[in-house]
Amino acid sequence: MAKINKKQEELTKKAVFAIPKENYKLMLIGLGIIIFGFILMAGGGSDDPNVFNEKALFSFRRITLSSVTVILGFAFEVYAIMKKPKSDKTDKLTKE
């Protein structure tokens, strides 16, 4: 009985987060991918308002590559949130 109470006290003393530290790192990588996709979208402007450069504005990089990069970044974010840690300390403590 005393062992159970000790383990419960240890669990309450330690802060247990819903998302582990590794997942936060993966989320930052996903955020970097999303930002990179938006950087790829930037540009294509003209200094002269009377000139319209269609090739610069509607290029493969700005229309296709950047959009796919942003979507992949969001998909990576979902993976980062849903990924389970390899070793869960709370499972070990509750099994004992």
Backbone bond lengths (Angstrom), bond angles and torsions (degrees), N, CA, C in turn:
res aa  C-N    CA-C-N  psi(-1)  N-CA   C-N-CA  omega(-1)  CA-C   N-CA-C  phi
1 M - - - 1.443 - - 1.523 110.61 -
2 A 1.321 116.16 -38.92 1.468 120.12 -179.66 1.519 110.94 -67.85
3 K 1.350 117.15 -33.84 1.452 120.81 179.30 1.525 110.71 -65.63
4 I 1.295 116.42 -40.63 1.464 120.78 -179.81 1.526 110.26 -64.18
5 N 1.311 117.60 -43.69 1.455 121.35 179.37 1.528 111.32 -64.26
6 K 1.342 117.47 -37.42 1.460 121.17 178.47 1.524 110.69 -64.22
7 K 1.316 116.30 -43.87 1.469 120.34 -179.72 1.525 111.16 -65.55
8 Q 1.310 116.44 -38.25 1.462 119.61 178.15 1.524 110.84 -66.18
9 E 1.324 116.71 -37.80 1.461 120.42 177.44 1.526 111.09 -65.94
10 E 1.356 117.24 -39.52 1.455 120.64 178.23 1.526 110.85 -63.64
11 L 1.319 116.06 -40.24 1.464 119.67 179.28 1.519 111.78 -64.98
12 T 1.324 116.56 -38.65 1.461 118.95 -178.62 1.526 111.64 -74.40
13 K 1.342 117.51 -27.99 1.458 120.45 179.34 1.526 111.63 -72.30
14 K 1.326 116.74 -40.49 1.458 120.70 -178.31 1.529 109.38 -83.65
15 A 1.323 115.27 136.59 1.455 119.77 177.27 1.525 108.88 -80.85
16 V 1.307 116.07 123.91 1.451 121.43 179.21 1.524 107.33 -109.16
17 F 1.335 115.97 117.08 1.456 120.97 -179.16 1.526 109.77 -90.23
18 A 1.311 115.30 154.32 1.462 119.96 179.74 1.521 111.22 -70.87
19 I 1.327 116.87 -32.95 1.461 121.50 -179.89 1.522 107.98 -117.28
20 P 1.339 117.48 124.65 1.470 120.06 -178.93 1.530 113.25 -69.68
21 K 1.310 115.24 167.73 1.468 122.39 -177.66 1.531 111.82 -60.63
22 E 1.322 116.89 -38.08 1.469 121.21 179.90 1.531 110.89 -60.72
23 N 1.325 116.19 -39.23 1.458 120.01 179.92 1.527 111.67 -67.05
24 Y 1.329 117.05 -34.87 1.463 119.49 176.85 1.524 111.05 -64.38
25 K 1.325 116.25 -37.77 1.467 119.73 177.17 1.523 110.49 -63.52
26 L 1.331 116.26 -43.09 1.462 119.92 177.88 1.524 111.41 -64.64
27 M 1.321 116.86 -35.51 1.465 119.84 178.05 1.523 111.22 -66.25
28 L 1.327 117.15 -36.68 1.470 119.77 176.51 1.524 111.38 -66.43
29 I 1.330 117.03 -36.95 1.469 120.29 176.11 1.528 109.38 -63.66
30 G 1.325 117.23 -43.63 1.464 120.88 177.69 1.512 112.11 -61.90
31 L 1.331 116.98 -38.85 1.464 120.45 176.73 1.524 110.69 -63.87
32 G 1.325 116.46 -38.63 1.463 120.50 176.59 1.523 111.88 -62.89
33 I 1.332 117.00 -39.14 1.470 120.97 177.99 1.523 110.01 -64.44
34 I 1.319 117.36 -42.06 1.468 121.49 179.48 1.526 110.10 -64.13
35 I 1.311 117.55 -45.28 1.468 121.27 179.53 1.526 110.09 -62.65
36 F 1.338 116.78 -40.91 1.461 120.30 177.77 1.529 110.90 -60.65
37 G 1.332 117.23 -39.42 1.461 120.74 177.23 1.521 112.33 -62.83
38 F 1.326 116.83 -39.61 1.468 119.34 177.91 1.521 111.54 -70.60
39 I 1.329 117.30 -32.24 1.465 119.79 175.78 1.526 109.92 -65.43
40 L 1.339 116.90 -37.44 1.468 119.96 177.01 1.530 111.62 -63.59
41 M 1.320 117.47 -29.15 1.468 121.05 179.43 1.520 112.62 -74.06
42 A 1.308 117.57 -23.00 1.470 121.15 -173.41 1.529 111.29 -69.86
43 G 1.307 114.14 156.27 1.465 120.45 175.11 1.508 112.34 101.15
44 G 1.320 114.84 -168.76 1.455 120.83 178.84 1.509 113.89 86.92
45 G 1.317 116.81 6.55 1.459 120.36 179.99 1.523 111.34 -81.65
46 S 1.321 115.09 170.98 1.452 120.75 179.85 1.524 108.65 -130.55
47 D 1.330 115.69 143.67 1.464 119.84 177.55 1.524 111.46 -71.22
48 D 1.313 116.22 -32.49 1.468 121.79 -178.75 1.533 108.80 -97.93
49 P 1.342 118.57 118.77 1.463 120.09 -178.11 1.535 113.46 -68.42
50 N 1.309 117.88 -14.47 1.465 120.60 179.58 1.524 112.61 -86.39
51 V 1.321 117.50 -7.74 1.460 121.86 -177.84 1.532 108.47 -107.66
52 F 1.340 115.38 128.66 1.459 121.24 177.52 1.519 108.81 -116.14
53 N 1.332 116.25 114.34 1.454 121.28 -179.01 1.527 108.55 -100.63
54 E 1.313 115.55 96.32 1.457 121.57 -175.73 1.535 112.20 -66.71
55 K 1.311 117.00 -37.94 1.476 120.42 -177.80 1.529 111.83 -65.71
56 A 1.318 117.74 -36.07 1.466 120.39 179.89 1.522 111.04 -74.22
57 L 1.320 116.51 -37.23 1.464 120.05 -176.70 1.522 112.26 -76.25
58 F 1.306 117.49 -42.77 1.462 121.93 -175.71 1.522 111.45 -104.49
59 S 1.299 117.99 42.40 1.459 121.16 -179.80 1.532 110.67 -79.78
60 F 1.327 115.05 164.30 1.465 121.48 179.25 1.529 110.73 -59.34
61 R 1.312 116.35 -39.07 1.468 120.85 -177.33 1.523 111.22 -63.48
62 R 1.322 117.23 -45.21 1.470 120.85 -175.29 1.525 113.62 -78.20
63 I 1.320 117.01 -32.31 1.462 119.60 -176.06 1.525 112.05 -91.16
64 T 1.311 118.07 -48.64 1.457 120.99 -171.41 1.524 113.12 -98.96
65 L 1.317 117.13 -56.65 1.461 121.24 -173.75 1.533 112.12 -61.19
66 S 1.313 117.15 -44.32 1.466 119.82 -178.78 1.531 111.49 -67.22
67 S 1.327 117.27 -39.21 1.473 120.24 179.35 1.523 111.40 -65.05
68 V 1.322 116.43 -43.37 1.460 120.48 179.05 1.537 109.68 -65.13
69 T 1.330 117.36 -38.46 1.465 121.09 179.24 1.526 111.10 -63.47
70 V 1.324 117.19 -42.81 1.469 120.59 179.06 1.528 110.62 -65.44
71 I 1.316 117.62 -42.69 1.470 120.72 179.24 1.524 110.60 -63.86
72 L 1.333 117.21 -41.90 1.457 120.50 176.94 1.532 111.17 -63.91
73 G 1.324 117.04 -35.32 1.463 120.75 176.71 1.518 111.85 -63.66
74 F 1.335 116.86 -41.88 1.465 119.96 177.54 1.529 111.37 -68.06
75 A 1.332 117.02 -37.72 1.462 120.07 176.60 1.531 110.27 -63.93
76 F 1.324 117.29 -38.50 1.460 121.41 177.55 1.525 110.21 -65.90
77 E 1.321 117.59 -35.59 1.466 121.24 176.77 1.531 110.93 -62.90
78 V 1.314 117.04 -42.61 1.467 120.52 178.36 1.525 109.53 -62.49
79 Y 1.328 116.79 -43.47 1.467 120.52 177.14 1.525 110.86 -60.86
80 A 1.327 116.76 -42.78 1.465 120.76 -177.91 1.525 111.48 -63.93
81 I 1.301 117.13 -35.78 1.469 120.63 179.50 1.524 111.06 -74.20
82 M 1.317 117.49 -39.31 1.462 121.61 -173.97 1.523 113.88 -85.03
83 K 1.319 118.94 -14.86 1.465 122.26 -175.66 1.525 110.41 -65.11
84 K 1.315 114.66 130.78 1.454 120.43 177.92 1.519 108.87 -88.44
85 P 1.318 118.19 142.88 1.465 119.94 178.12 1.526 110.82 -69.96
86 K 1.346 115.86 152.72 1.461 120.03 -178.86 1.519 112.06 -68.01
87 S 1.316 117.18 -44.53 1.463 120.49 178.90 1.518 108.47 -122.37
88 D 1.303 115.70 117.44 1.455 120.78 -177.71 1.523 108.61 -103.31
89 K 1.312 117.17 115.80 1.457 121.92 -177.26 1.527 112.30 -66.07
90 T 1.320 116.85 -33.33 1.459 118.99 -178.66 1.526 110.86 -68.78
91 D 1.345 118.36 -34.48 1.458 120.46 177.23 1.526 110.66 -65.37
92 K 1.337 117.47 -39.74 1.447 121.03 179.59 1.524 111.51 -63.86
93 L 1.315 116.33 -40.59 1.464 119.92 -178.46 1.527 112.03 -70.74
94 T 1.314 117.11 -36.36 1.459 119.15 -178.63 1.525 112.41 -77.62
95 K 1.337 118.26 -24.27 1.453 120.88 179.08 1.532 111.77 -74.09
96 E 1.304 117.30 -29.52 1.478 121.28 -176.57 1.508 112.64 -72.12
